[in-house]
Amino acid sequence: MTKIEMWRKNAFLSRPEMSNIMEIPVRTIENWEGGVTTPQANVERLVVNEQMKMNKKNIEERERKKMDH
């Protein structure tokens, strides 16, 4: 599993959702995750950093929902 795939899944995003949010073609994401191509290091870093932000937001939202119940 690639870093990008791991972080995408941790952010609970499908490939199409990630594509829409990050404006990256689905095919590019598929190629990265399938090992067909490799993103440049700076691109991978930007994608992972953005996914980390989304992850944090998702975790915070889940915690808020738990506290509300």
Beta strands, then each sheet from edge to edge (+ up, - down):
end
